[in-house]
Amino acid sequence: MSTGTSQHITQGSAAPSGAAAESGGLQQGLKPRHMRLIALGGVIGAGLFVGSGVVVRATGPAAVLSFLAAGTLTVLIMRMLAEMTVARPALGSFYAHVREALGPRAGFTVGWLYWYFFVIVVAVEAVAGGRIVQLWLPGAPLWAVSLVLLALLTATNMVSARSFGEFEFWFSSVKVVAIVVFLFLGTLYVLGLWPDARGGLDQLTAHGGFAPQGVGAVLAAVVPCTGFFTGAEIVTVAAAESAEPERAVAGAIRSIVLRVVAFYVLSVFLVVAVVPWTSKAIEVSPYAAVLDRLAVPAAGTVMNAIVLIAVLSCLNSALYTSSRMLFALTRNGDAPRGFTRVSRGGVPRRALLAGTSAGYLSVIAAWASPDVVFEFLINSYGAIALFVYLAIAVAQVRMRRNLERTAPERLTLKMWLFPWLSWVTIVLMGTVTGAMAFLPGSRPQFWLSLLTVAVVLAAYEIRRRRAPLDAG
């Protein structure tokens, strides 16, 4: 297997992974080790290191069950996506699958929603990274630091897919090592093998019981927990630039159960087993709170550094993913043709700069109008990932029926217990998404995200009534 050749991949749902394409297409520059770490690190973001503490404080030790439920739902969605990706390798992954199974309108909507989602992620992570850097450089203006971080990672993405993969490999390696070390230290403490550790699981019930806020709080927490797992699907988008996309996706999906259980469920379990869930330190940084309890030197500084790496990893992935989705949209006339152009290194630079420019504008909005414009942007993308996941689930049912009739030999990786488990997954994802409309903390995100969907649908109607988009 060589990744140094000039192989390319085109849009085409049934095209084999090694199909030749027109000159100037995306190159297969991602190696197996890149794909493994993209898959491993895809679900480890700043939300795990910081946001999980908010869930624990609102739920109590039973937050472990909320993460387990959300993780299980994510595993099911990813299994459905993997079935389609392995059976029908395509540029744009689920955008192409939804378009094939549910029609051009659904494909257009899912593709642009996903692009918009990651464009806002670019801004959010750039601002978050800037705030962490300010801890060490308090005199530096936030907007300037954020723009520098964004410019640096844009530059790495402009080189090649391999450049993105190399940075993501090391970013993800640090995140994975940090979680493994945390799990090891936390386990030693719980077993009473850490110096001055009392050990045991008393903290799980010592402050009002295992579910002090009630079952309702546990169920409500599934909504934000589901958002923490967003990013697991990035490996299917990156598969178009790997030498063996089907194998890479199949391997990543088979390991997702381990990643969900180990990285989220077990680590959150150790947080609530070591530190009282009532501790304010958990809300600020749950993992730093555990390291402080273990008297690890410079725990706060260590965690700030790890969170910064997690933020940069998310920023790196968001830039890559948004550019590839925009590039994929051009193949069906769903985006201006000008974004089809790629560099000699196989990078769709125009598509990359489009996402970066939107990110720049959002960072400026965070500085100029943090409480109005930037807050609106944050709320307008909050439920989009769930809308996309719901569309993926529905598309899988439609595509599976079609494949069983026309190409059953392509179904080498299947959704478990089809069709029953697929329909259960659709109902559960629909319930989680609908719950956002009624929970006070997520209601603004749901309705503003729905407004975003309406805008995209209106754009599709304009695009449908005109000639195919063309930017020259």
C-alpha positions as a Markdown table, in Angstrom:
| # | Residue | x | y | z |
|---|---|---|---|---|
| 1 | Met | 0.0 | 0.0 | 0.0 |
| 2 | Ser | 1.6 | 3.2 | -1.1 |
| 3 | Thr | 0.2 | 6.7 | -0.3 |
| 4 | Gly | 2.9 | 8.6 | -2.3 |
| 5 | Thr | 1.3 | 7.9 | -5.7 |
| 6 | Ser | -1.0 | 10.4 | -7.5 |
| 7 | Gln | -4.2 | 8.4 | -6.8 |
| 8 | His | -7.4 | 10.4 | -6.5 |
| 9 | Ile | -11.0 | 9.7 | -5.6 |
| 10 | Thr | -14.1 | 11.1 | -7.2 |
| 11 | Gln | -17.7 | 11.5 | -6.3 |
| 12 | Gly | -19.6 | 8.3 | -7.1 |
| 13 | Ser | -21.5 | 6.2 | -4.6 |
| 14 | Ala | -20.6 | 2.9 | -6.0 |
| 15 | Ala | -17.1 | 3.7 | -7.1 |
| 16 | Pro | -14.3 | 1.5 | -5.8 |
| 17 | Ser | -11.9 | 3.1 | -3.4 |
| 18 | Gly | -9.0 | 3.1 | -5.8 |
| 19 | Ala | -10.9 | 4.5 | -8.8 |
| 20 | Ala | -9.0 | 6.9 | -10.9 |
| 21 | Ala | -10.4 | 10.4 | -11.2 |
| 22 | Glu | -9.8 | 13.5 | -13.2 |
| 23 | Ser | -6.5 | 15.3 | -12.7 |
| 24 | Gly | -6.4 | 17.6 | -9.7 |
| 25 | Gly | -8.7 | 15.6 | -7.4 |
| 26 | Leu | -8.3 | 14.9 | -3.8 |
| 27 | Gln | -5.2 | 12.8 | -3.1 |
| 28 | Gln | -5.1 | 9.7 | -0.9 |
| 29 | Gly | -2.5 | 11.1 | 1.5 |
| 30 | Leu | -3.8 | 9.9 | 4.8 |
| 31 | Lys | -2.0 | 6.8 | 6.2 |
| 32 | Pro | -3.6 | 4.1 | 8.3 |
| 33 | Arg | -2.0 | 5.6 | 11.5 |
| 34 | His | -3.5 | 9.0 | 10.7 |
| 35 | Met | -7.0 | 7.4 | 10.2 |
| 36 | Arg | -6.6 | 5.4 | 13.5 |
| 37 | Leu | -5.8 | 8.5 | 15.5 |
| 38 | Ile | -8.4 | 10.7 | 13.7 |
| 39 | Ala | -11.0 | 8.0 | 14.8 |
| 40 | Leu | -9.6 | 7.8 | 18.3 |
| 41 | Gly | -9.4 | 11.6 | 18.8 |
| 42 | Gly | -12.5 | 12.5 | 17.0 |
| 43 | Val | -14.7 | 12.2 | 20.1 |
| 44 | Ile | -12.2 | 13.7 | 22.6 |
| 45 | Gly | -12.8 | 17.4 | 22.6 |
| 46 | Ala | -12.7 | 20.2 | 25.2 |
| 47 | Gly | -16.3 | 19.2 | 26.0 |
| 48 | Leu | -15.0 | 16.1 | 27.7 |
| 49 | Phe | -12.4 | 17.9 | 29.7 |
| 50 | Val | -14.6 | 20.9 | 30.7 |
| 51 | Gly | -18.2 | 20.5 | 29.6 |
| 52 | Ser | -18.7 | 17.1 | 31.3 |
| 53 | Gly | -18.3 | 18.9 | 34.7 |
| 54 | Val | -21.4 | 21.0 | 34.0 |
| 55 | Val | -23.4 | 17.7 | 33.4 |
| 56 | Val | -22.0 | 16.2 | 36.6 |
| 57 | Arg | -23.0 | 19.2 | 38.7 |
| 58 | Ala | -26.5 | 19.2 | 37.2 |
| 59 | Thr | -27.1 | 15.4 | 37.5 |
| 60 | Gly | -24.9 | 14.0 | 40.2 |
| 61 | Pro | -23.0 | 10.7 | 40.0 |
| 62 | Ala | -25.7 | 9.3 | 37.8 |
| 63 | Ala | -24.2 | 11.5 | 35.0 |
| 64 | Val | -22.4 | 8.3 | 34.2 |
| 65 | Leu | -25.7 | 6.8 | 33.0 |
| 66 | Ser | -26.4 | 9.9 | 30.9 |
| 67 | Phe | -23.0 | 9.6 | 29.1 |
| 68 | Leu | -23.6 | 5.8 | 28.7 |
| 69 | Ala | -27.0 | 6.4 | 27.1 |
| 70 | Ala | -25.7 | 9.2 | 24.8 |
| 71 | Gly | -22.7 | 7.1 | 23.9 |
| 72 | Thr | -24.8 | 4.1 | 23.0 |
| 73 | Leu | -27.0 | 6.2 | 20.8 |
| 74 | Thr | -23.8 | 7.5 | 19.1 |
| 75 | Val | -22.5 | 4.0 | 18.6 |
| 76 | Leu | -25.7 | 3.0 | 16.8 |
| 77 | Ile | -25.7 | 6.0 | 14.5 |
| 78 | Met | -22.0 | 5.4 | 13.6 |
| 79 | Arg | -22.8 | 1.8 | 12.9 |
| 80 | Met | -25.5 | 2.8 | 10.5 |
| 81 | Leu | -23.2 | 5.3 | 8.9 |
| 82 | Ala | -20.4 | 2.7 | 8.6 |
| 83 | Glu | -22.7 | 0.3 | 6.8 |
| 84 | Met | -23.5 | 3.0 | 4.1 |
| 85 | Thr | -19.8 | 4.1 | 3.9 |
| 86 | Val | -18.4 | 0.6 | 3.4 |
| 87 | Ala | -21.1 | -0.4 | 1.0 |
| 88 | Arg | -21.0 | 2.9 | -1.0 |
| 89 | Pro | -17.7 | 4.7 | -0.6 |
| 90 | Ala | -18.3 | 8.3 | -1.7 |
| 91 | Leu | -16.8 | 11.8 | -1.5 |
| 92 | Gly | -18.7 | 13.7 | 1.2 |
| 93 | Ser | -19.7 | 10.5 | 3.1 |
| 94 | Phe | -23.1 | 10.9 | 4.6 |
| 95 | Tyr | -23.9 | 13.9 | 2.4 |
| 96 | Ala | -23.7 | 11.6 | -0.6 |
| 97 | His | -25.6 | 8.8 | 1.2 |
| 98 | Val | -28.4 | 11.1 | 2.3 |
| 99 | Arg | -28.6 | 12.6 | -1.2 |
| 100 | Glu | -28.9 | 9.1 | -2.8 |
| 101 | Ala | -31.4 | 7.7 | -0.3 |
| 102 | Leu | -33.6 | 10.7 | 0.5 |
| 103 | Gly | -33.2 | 12.9 | -2.5 |
| 104 | Pro | -31.4 | 16.1 | -3.6 |
| 105 | Arg | -33.2 | 18.4 | -1.2 |
| 106 | Ala | -32.2 | 16.3 | 1.9 |
| 107 | Gly | -28.6 | 16.0 | 0.6 |
| 108 | Phe | -28.3 | 19.7 | 0.0 |
| 109 | Thr | -29.7 | 20.5 | 3.4 |
| 110 | Val | -27.5 | 18.0 | 5.3 |
| 111 | Gly | -24.3 | 19.0 | 3.5 |
| 112 | Trp | -24.8 | 22.7 | 4.1 |
| 113 | Leu | -25.9 | 22.3 | 7.7 |
| 114 | Tyr | -22.8 | 20.2 | 8.4 |
| 115 | Trp | -20.6 | 22.8 | 6.7 |
| 116 | Tyr | -22.2 | 25.6 | 8.8 |
| 117 | Phe | -21.9 | 23.5 | 12.0 |
| 118 | Phe | -18.1 | 23.2 | 11.5 |
| 119 | Val | -17.6 | 26.8 | 10.4 |
| 120 | Ile | -19.1 | 27.9 | 13.8 |
| 121 | Val | -17.0 | 25.2 | 15.5 |
| 122 | Val | -13.9 | 26.9 | 14.0 |
| 123 | Ala | -14.8 | 30.2 | 15.6 |
| 124 | Val | -15.8 | 28.6 | 19.0 |
| 125 | Glu | -12.6 | 26.6 | 19.2 |
| 126 | Ala | -10.4 | 29.6 | 18.1 |
| 127 | Val | -12.0 | 31.8 | 20.8 |
| 128 | Ala | -11.6 | 29.0 | 23.4 |
| 129 | Gly | -8.0 | 28.4 | 22.5 |
| 130 | Gly | -7.4 | 32.2 | 22.7 |
| 131 | Arg | -8.8 | 32.3 | 26.2 |
| 132 | Ile | -6.5 | 29.5 | 27.3 |
| 133 | Val | -3.4 | 31.1 | 25.8 |
| 134 | Gln | -4.4 | 34.3 | 27.7 |
| 135 | Leu | -3.8 | 32.4 | 31.0 |
| 136 | Trp | -0.1 | 32.5 | 30.1 |
| 137 | Leu | -0.2 | 35.8 | 28.1 |
| 138 | Pro | -2.7 | 37.9 | 30.0 |
| 139 | Gly | -1.8 | 41.1 | 28.1 |
| 140 | Ala | -2.6 | 39.7 | 24.7 |
| 141 | Pro | -6.0 | 40.7 | 23.2 |
| 142 | Leu | -8.3 | 37.7 | 22.8 |
| 143 | Trp | -9.3 | 38.5 | 19.2 |
| 144 | Ala | -5.6 | 38.6 | 18.1 |
| 145 | Val | -4.6 | 35.4 | 19.8 |
| 146 | Ser | -7.7 | 33.6 | 18.3 |
| 147 | Leu | -6.9 | 34.8 | 14.8 |
| 148 | Val | -3.3 | 33.7 | 15.1 |
| 149 | Leu | -4.3 | 30.2 | 16.2 |
| 150 | Leu | -6.8 | 30.1 | 13.3 |
| 151 | Ala | -4.2 | 31.4 | 10.8 |
| 152 | Leu | -1.6 | 28.8 | 11.9 |
| 153 | Leu | -3.9 | 25.8 | 11.6 |
| 154 | Thr | -5.2 | 27.1 | 8.3 |
| 155 | Ala | -1.7 | 27.2 | 7.0 |
| 156 | Thr | -1.1 | 23.5 | 7.9 |
| 157 | Asn | -4.3 | 22.5 | 6.2 |
| 158 | Met | -3.3 | 24.4 | 3.1 |
| 159 | Val | -0.3 | 22.2 | 2.5 |
| 160 | Ser | -1.9 | 18.7 | 2.1 |
| 161 | Ala | -4.3 | 16.2 | 3.7 |
| 162 | Arg | -1.2 | 14.5 | 5.0 |
| 163 | Ser | -0.2 | 17.7 | 6.8 |
| 164 | Phe | -3.6 | 17.8 | 8.4 |
| 165 | Gly | -3.3 | 14.1 | 9.3 |
| 166 | Glu | 0.1 | 14.5 | 10.8 |
| 167 | Phe | -1.0 | 17.4 | 13.1 |
| 168 | Glu | -4.1 | 15.5 | 14.1 |
| 169 | Phe | -2.1 | 12.4 | 14.7 |
| 170 | Trp | 0.0 | 14.1 | 17.4 |
| 171 | Phe | -2.9 | 16.2 | 18.8 |
| 172 | Ser | -4.9 | 13.0 | 19.2 |
| 173 | Ser | -2.0 | 11.1 | 20.6 |
| 174 | Val | -1.6 | 13.6 | 23.4 |
| 175 | Lys | -5.4 | 13.5 | 24.1 |
| 176 | Val | -5.5 | 9.7 | 24.2 |
| 177 | Val | -2.4 | 9.4 | 26.3 |
| 178 | Ala | -3.8 | 12.0 | 28.7 |
| 179 | Ile | -7.0 | 10.0 | 29.1 |
| 180 | Val | -5.2 | 6.7 | 29.6 |
| 181 | Val | -3.0 | 8.2 | 32.3 |
| 182 | Phe | -6.0 | 9.7 | 34.0 |
| 183 | Leu | -7.8 | 6.4 | 34.0 |
| 184 | Phe | -4.7 | 4.7 | 35.4 |
| 185 | Leu | -4.2 | 7.3 | 38.2 |
| 186 | Gly | -7.9 | 7.4 | 39.0 |
| 187 | Thr | -8.1 | 3.6 | 39.2 |
| 188 | Leu | -5.2 | 3.5 | 41.6 |
| 189 | Tyr | -7.0 | 6.1 | 43.9 |
| 190 | Val | -10.3 | 4.2 | 43.9 |
| 191 | Leu | -8.5 | 0.9 | 44.7 |
| 192 | Gly | -6.7 | 2.6 | 47.6 |
| 193 | Leu | -3.3 | 2.1 | 45.9 |
| 194 | Trp | -2.5 | 5.8 | 45.7 |
| 195 | Pro | -0.6 | 7.5 | 48.6 |
| 196 | Asp | -3.0 | 8.7 | 51.3 |
| 197 | Ala | -6.0 | 7.4 | 49.3 |
| 198 | Arg | -8.9 | 6.0 | 51.3 |
| 199 | Gly | -10.2 | 4.2 | 48.2 |
| 200 | Gly | -13.7 | 2.8 | 47.7 |
| 201 | Leu | -16.8 | 4.1 | 45.9 |
| 202 | Asp | -18.4 | 6.0 | 48.8 |
| 203 | Gln | -18.5 | 9.2 | 46.8 |
| 204 | Leu | -21.1 | 7.7 | 44.5 |
| 205 | Thr | -23.8 | 7.8 | 47.2 |
| 206 | Ala | -22.4 | 10.1 | 49.9 |
| 207 | His | -24.1 | 13.4 | 48.9 |
| 208 | Gly | -27.7 | 12.8 | 48.3 |
| 209 | Gly | -27.5 | 9.4 | 46.6 |
| 210 | Phe | -26.5 | 8.2 | 43.2 |
| 211 | Ala | -29.2 | 10.3 | 41.4 |
| 212 | Pro | -29.8 | 13.2 | 43.8 |
| 213 | Gln | -31.5 | 15.3 | 41.1 |
| 214 | Gly | -33.9 | 12.5 | 40.1 |
| 215 | Val | -34.3 | 10.4 | 37.0 |
| 216 | Gly | -35.6 | 13.4 | 35.0 |
| 217 | Ala | -32.3 | 15.1 | 35.4 |
| 218 | Val | -30.4 | 12.0 | 34.2 |
| 219 | Leu | -32.6 | 11.8 | 31.1 |
| 220 | Ala | -32.4 | 15.5 | 30.4 |
| 221 | Ala | -28.6 | 15.3 | 30.6 |
| 222 | Val | -28.6 | 12.9 | 27.6 |
| 223 | Val | -29.2 | 15.8 | 25.3 |
| 224 | Pro | -26.0 | 17.8 | 26.0 |
| 225 | Cys | -24.0 | 14.5 | 26.4 |
| 226 | Thr | -25.0 | 13.5 | 22.9 |
| 227 | Gly | -23.4 | 16.7 | 21.6 |
| 228 | Phe | -20.1 | 15.8 | 23.2 |
| 229 | Phe | -19.8 | 12.8 | 20.9 |
| 230 | Thr | -20.1 | 14.9 | 17.7 |
| 231 | Gly | -16.9 | 14.3 | 15.7 |
| 232 | Ala | -17.0 | 10.5 | 15.7 |
| 233 | Glu | -18.2 | 10.7 | 12.0 |
| 234 | Ile | -15.2 | 12.8 | 10.8 |
| 235 | Val | -13.3 | 9.6 | 10.0 |
| 236 | Thr | -15.9 | 8.8 | 7.3 |
| 237 | Val | -15.3 | 12.2 | 5.7 |
| 238 | Ala | -11.5 | 11.7 | 5.8 |
| 239 | Ala | -11.8 | 8.2 | 4.3 |
| 240 | Ala | -12.0 | 9.7 | 0.8 |
| 241 | Glu | -8.3 | 10.7 | 1.2 |
| 242 | Ser | -7.1 | 7.4 | 2.6 |
| 243 | Ala | -5.7 | 4.5 | 0.5 |
| 244 | Glu | -8.2 | 2.0 | 2.0 |
| 245 | Pro | -11.4 | 3.9 | 2.9 |
| 246 | Glu | -13.6 | 0.8 | 3.5 |
| 247 | Arg | -11.0 | -0.8 | 5.8 |
| 248 | Ala | -10.3 | 2.4 | 7.6 |
| 249 | Val | -14.0 | 3.1 | 8.3 |
| 250 | Ala | -14.8 | -0.5 | 9.3 |
| 251 | Gly | -11.9 | -0.5 | 11.8 |
| 252 | Ala | -12.8 | 2.8 | 13.3 |
| 253 | Ile | -16.4 | 1.9 | 13.8 |
| 254 | Arg | -15.6 | -1.4 | 15.4 |
| 255 | Ser | -13.4 | 0.3 | 17.9 |
| 256 | Ile | -15.9 | 3.1 | 18.8 |
| 257 | Val | -17.6 | 1.1 | 21.6 |
| 258 | Leu | -14.2 | 0.9 | 23.4 |
| 259 | Arg | -13.6 | 4.6 | 22.8 |
| 260 | Val | -17.0 | 5.6 | 24.2 |
| 261 | Val | -16.8 | 3.4 | 27.2 |
| 262 | Ala | -13.2 | 4.1 | 28.1 |
| 263 | Phe | -12.9 | 7.8 | 27.3 |
| 264 | Tyr | -16.2 | 9.0 | 28.5 |
| 265 | Val | -18.1 | 6.6 | 30.7 |
| 266 | Leu | -15.1 | 5.3 | 32.7 |
| 267 | Ser | -13.4 | 8.7 | 33.0 |
| 268 | Val | -16.6 | 10.4 | 34.2 |
| 269 | Phe | -17.1 | 7.4 | 36.6 |
| 270 | Leu | -13.7 | 8.1 | 38.1 |
| 271 | Val | -14.4 | 11.8 | 38.4 |
| 272 | Val | -17.5 | 11.2 | 40.5 |
| 273 | Ala | -15.9 | 8.4 | 42.4 |
| 274 | Val | -12.9 | 10.5 | 43.5 |
| 275 | Val | -14.4 | 14.0 | 43.9 |
| 276 | Pro | -17.8 | 14.9 | 45.5 |
| 277 | Trp | -20.1 | 15.8 | 42.7 |
| 278 | Thr | -21.1 | 18.9 | 44.8 |
| 279 | Ser | -17.6 | 20.3 | 44.5 |
| 280 | Lys | -17.5 | 23.6 | 42.5 |
| 281 | Ala | -14.1 | 22.5 | 41.1 |
| 282 | Ile | -15.9 | 19.8 | 39.1 |
| 283 | Glu | -17.9 | 22.4 | 37.2 |
| 284 | Val | -14.8 | 24.4 | 36.4 |
| 285 | Ser | -12.6 | 21.4 | 35.3 |
| 286 | Pro | -13.5 | 17.9 | 36.5 |
| 287 | Tyr | -10.2 | 16.3 | 35.5 |
| 288 | Ala | -8.2 | 19.0 | 37.2 |
| 289 | Ala | -10.3 | 18.5 | 40.3 |
| 290 | Val | -9.3 | 14.9 | 40.3 |
| 291 | Leu | -5.7 | 15.6 | 39.8 |
| 292 | Asp | -5.8 | 18.2 | 42.6 |
| 293 | Arg | -7.3 | 15.5 | 44.9 |
| 294 | Leu | -4.4 | 13.2 | 44.0 |
| 295 | Ala | -2.0 | 16.1 | 44.7 |
| 296 | Val | -0.5 | 15.9 | 41.3 |
| 297 | Pro | 2.0 | 18.8 | 41.0 |
| 298 | Ala | 0.9 | 21.7 | 38.7 |
| 299 | Ala | -2.4 | 19.9 | 38.0 |
| 300 | Gly | -4.1 | 23.1 | 36.8 |
| 301 | Thr | -1.3 | 23.9 | 34.3 |
| 302 | Val | -1.2 | 20.4 | 33.0 |
| 303 | Met | -5.0 | 20.3 | 32.4 |
| 304 | Asn | -4.9 | 23.7 | 30.7 |
| 305 | Ala | -2.2 | 22.5 | 28.4 |
| 306 | Ile | -4.2 | 19.3 | 27.6 |
| 307 | Val | -7.4 | 21.3 | 27.0 |
| 308 | Leu | -5.5 | 23.7 | 24.7 |
| 309 | Ile | -4.3 | 20.7 | 22.7 |
| 310 | Ala | -7.9 | 19.3 | 22.6 |
| 311 | Val | -9.1 | 22.7 | 21.3 |
| 312 | Leu | -6.5 | 22.9 | 18.6 |
| 313 | Ser | -7.3 | 19.4 | 17.6 |
| 314 | Cys | -11.0 | 20.3 | 17.2 |
| 315 | Leu | -10.0 | 23.5 | 15.3 |
| 316 | Asn | -7.8 | 21.5 | 13.0 |
| 317 | Ser | -10.5 | 18.9 | 12.3 |
| 318 | Ala | -13.2 | 21.6 | 11.8 |
| 319 | Leu | -11.1 | 23.4 | 9.2 |
| 320 | Tyr | -10.5 | 20.1 | 7.4 |
| 321 | Thr | -14.0 | 18.8 | 7.6 |
| 322 | Ser | -15.7 | 22.0 | 6.5 |
| 323 | Ser | -13.5 | 22.3 | 3.5 |
| 324 | Arg | -14.1 | 18.7 | 2.4 |
| 325 | Met | -17.8 | 19.0 | 2.8 |
| 326 | Leu | -17.9 | 22.2 | 0.7 |
| 327 | Phe | -15.8 | 20.5 | -1.9 |
| 328 | Ala | -18.2 | 17.5 | -2.0 |
| 329 | Leu | -21.2 | 19.9 | -2.4 |
| 330 | Thr | -19.7 | 21.2 | -5.6 |
| 331 | Arg | -19.9 | 17.8 | -7.3 |
| 332 | Asn | -23.7 | 17.9 | -7.6 |
| 333 | Gly | -24.0 | 21.6 | -8.2 |
| 334 | Asp | -25.0 | 22.2 | -4.6 |
| 335 | Ala | -22.2 | 24.7 | -4.2 |
| 336 | Pro | -20.4 | 27.1 | -6.5 |
| 337 | Arg | -18.2 | 25.3 | -9.0 |
| 338 | Gly | -15.3 | 27.6 | -8.1 |
| 339 | Phe | -14.8 | 25.6 | -4.9 |
| 340 | Thr | -13.9 | 22.5 | -6.9 |
| 341 | Arg | -10.4 | 23.8 | -7.7 |
| 342 | Val | -7.6 | 22.0 | -5.8 |
| 343 | Ser | -3.9 | 22.7 | -5.3 |
| 344 | Arg | -1.1 | 20.5 | -6.6 |
| 345 | Gly | -1.1 | 18.9 | -3.2 |
| 346 | Gly | -4.8 | 17.9 | -3.6 |
| 347 | Val | -6.1 | 20.5 | -1.2 |
| 348 | Pro | -9.4 | 22.4 | -2.0 |
| 349 | Arg | -7.9 | 25.7 | -0.9 |
| 350 | Arg | -10.8 | 27.9 | -2.0 |
| 351 | Ala | -13.2 | 25.7 | 0.0 |
| 352 | Leu | -10.8 | 25.8 | 3.0 |
| 353 | Leu | -10.5 | 29.6 | 2.8 |
| 354 | Ala | -14.2 | 30.0 | 2.6 |
| 355 | Gly | -14.6 | 28.2 | 6.0 |
| 356 | Thr | -11.6 | 30.1 | 7.4 |
| 357 | Ser | -13.0 | 33.5 | 6.3 |
| 358 | Ala | -16.4 | 32.7 | 8.0 |
| 359 | Gly | -14.4 | 31.7 | 11.1 |
| 360 | Tyr | -12.5 | 35.0 | 11.0 |
| 361 | Leu | -15.8 | 37.0 | 10.8 |
| 362 | Ser | -17.2 | 34.9 | 13.7 |
| 363 | Val | -14.1 | 35.6 | 15.9 |
| 364 | Ile | -14.4 | 39.3 | 15.2 |
| 365 | Ala | -18.1 | 39.0 | 16.1 |
| 366 | Ala | -17.0 | 37.4 | 19.4 |
| 367 | Trp | -14.9 | 40.4 | 20.1 |
| 368 | Ala | -17.2 | 43.2 | 18.8 |
| 369 | Ser | -20.6 | 41.7 | 19.9 |
| 370 | Pro | -20.2 | 38.8 | 22.2 |
| 371 | Asp | -23.6 | 39.0 | 23.8 |
| 372 | Val | -25.7 | 39.5 | 20.6 |
| 373 | Val | -24.1 | 38.4 | 17.3 |
| 374 | Phe | -21.7 | 35.7 | 18.7 |
| 375 | Glu | -24.3 | 34.3 | 21.1 |
| 376 | Phe | -26.8 | 34.1 | 18.2 |
| 377 | Leu | -24.2 | 32.2 | 16.1 |
| 378 | Ile | -23.6 | 29.8 | 19.0 |
| 379 | Asn | -27.3 | 29.1 | 19.5 |
| 380 | Ser | -27.9 | 28.8 | 15.7 |
| 381 | Tyr | -25.8 | 25.7 | 15.4 |
| 382 | Gly | -26.5 | 23.9 | 18.7 |
| 383 | Ala | -28.9 | 21.3 | 17.4 |
| 384 | Ile | -27.6 | 20.9 | 13.9 |
| 385 | Ala | -25.4 | 17.9 | 14.5 |
| 386 | Leu | -28.5 | 16.1 | 15.9 |
| 387 | Phe | -30.5 | 17.0 | 12.8 |
| 388 | Val | -27.7 | 15.5 | 10.7 |
| 389 | Tyr | -27.5 | 12.4 | 12.7 |
| 390 | Leu | -31.3 | 11.9 | 12.4 |
| 391 | Ala | -31.0 | 12.2 | 8.6 |
| 392 | Ile | -28.2 | 9.7 | 8.6 |
| 393 | Ala | -30.3 | 7.2 | 10.5 |
| 394 | Val | -33.3 | 7.6 | 8.1 |
| 395 | Ala | -31.1 | 7.3 | 5.1 |
| 396 | Gln | -29.6 | 4.1 | 6.3 |
| 397 | Val | -33.0 | 2.4 | 6.4 |
| 398 | Arg | -33.8 | 3.5 | 2.9 |
| 399 | Met | -30.4 | 2.6 | 1.5 |
| 400 | Arg | -30.3 | -0.8 | 3.2 |
| 401 | Arg | -33.6 | -1.8 | 1.6 |
| 402 | Asn | -32.2 | -0.7 | -1.8 |
| 403 | Leu | -28.9 | -2.5 | -1.4 |
| 404 | Glu | -30.6 | -5.7 | -0.3 |
| 405 | Arg | -32.5 | -5.7 | -3.6 |
| 406 | Thr | -29.7 | -4.5 | -6.0 |
| 407 | Ala | -26.3 | -5.2 | -4.5 |
| 408 | Pro | -26.4 | -7.5 | -1.4 |
| 409 | Glu | -22.8 | -8.4 | -1.9 |
| 410 | Arg | -21.8 | -4.8 | -0.9 |
| 411 | Leu | -23.2 | -5.3 | 2.6 |
| 412 | Thr | -20.0 | -6.5 | 4.2 |
| 413 | Leu | -20.6 | -4.5 | 7.4 |
| 414 | Lys | -24.2 | -4.4 | 8.6 |
| 415 | Met | -26.3 | -2.6 | 11.2 |
| 416 | Trp | -27.1 | -4.9 | 14.0 |
| 417 | Leu | -30.7 | -6.3 | 14.3 |
| 418 | Phe | -31.9 | -4.5 | 11.2 |
| 419 | Pro | -34.5 | -3.1 | 10.8 |
| 420 | Trp | -35.7 | -3.1 | 14.4 |
| 421 | Leu | -32.7 | -1.5 | 15.9 |
| 422 | Ser | -32.5 | 1.0 | 13.1 |
| 423 | Trp | -36.0 | 2.2 | 13.8 |
| 424 | Val | -35.4 | 2.2 | 17.6 |
| 425 | Thr | -32.3 | 4.4 | 16.9 |
| 426 | Ile | -34.4 | 6.8 | 14.8 |
| 427 | Val | -37.0 | 7.1 | 17.5 |
| 428 | Leu | -34.4 | 7.7 | 20.2 |
| 429 | Met | -32.5 | 10.3 | 18.2 |
| 430 | Gly | -35.8 | 12.0 | 17.3 |
| 431 | Thr | -36.7 | 12.0 | 21.0 |
| 432 | Val | -33.4 | 13.5 | 22.1 |
| 433 | Thr | -33.6 | 16.2 | 19.3 |
| 434 | Gly | -37.2 | 17.0 | 20.2 |
| 435 | Ala | -36.4 | 17.2 | 23.9 |
| 436 | Met | -34.2 | 20.2 | 23.1 |
| 437 | Ala | -37.3 | 22.2 | 22.3 |
| 438 | Phe | -38.7 | 21.8 | 25.8 |
| 439 | Leu | -35.6 | 21.9 | 28.1 |
| 440 | Pro | -34.9 | 25.4 | 29.3 |
| 441 | Gly | -31.1 | 25.1 | 28.8 |
| 442 | Ser | -31.4 | 24.0 | 25.1 |
| 443 | Arg | -34.6 | 25.6 | 23.9 |
| 444 | Pro | -32.9 | 28.7 | 22.3 |
| 445 | Gln | -30.4 | 26.4 | 20.5 |
| 446 | Phe | -33.2 | 24.2 | 19.1 |
| 447 | Trp | -35.4 | 27.0 | 17.7 |
| 448 | Leu | -32.5 | 29.0 | 16.3 |
| 449 | Ser | -31.0 | 25.8 | 14.8 |
| 450 | Leu | -34.4 | 25.2 | 13.2 |
| 451 | Leu | -34.2 | 28.7 | 11.8 |
| 452 | Thr | -30.9 | 27.7 | 10.2 |
| 453 | Val | -32.6 | 24.7 | 8.7 |
| 454 | Ala | -35.3 | 26.9 | 7.2 |
| 455 | Val | -32.7 | 29.3 | 5.7 |
| 456 | Val | -30.9 | 26.3 | 4.1 |
| 457 | Leu | -34.2 | 24.9 | 2.7 |
| 458 | Ala | -35.0 | 28.3 | 1.3 |
| 459 | Ala | -31.5 | 28.4 | -0.4 |
| 460 | Tyr | -32.3 | 25.0 | -1.9 |
| 461 | Glu | -35.5 | 26.3 | -3.5 |
| 462 | Ile | -33.6 | 29.3 | -5.0 |
| 463 | Arg | -30.9 | 26.9 | -6.2 |
| 464 | Arg | -33.5 | 24.5 | -7.7 |
| 465 | Arg | -35.3 | 27.2 | -9.6 |
| 466 | Arg | -32.1 | 28.7 | -11.1 |
| 467 | Ala | -29.4 | 27.2 | -13.4 |
| 468 | Pro | -26.8 | 25.0 | -11.6 |
| 469 | Leu | -24.5 | 27.1 | -9.4 |
| 470 | Asp | -21.4 | 28.3 | -11.1 |
| 471 | Ala | -18.7 | 30.6 | -9.7 |
| 472 | Gly | -16.3 | 30.1 | -12.6 |
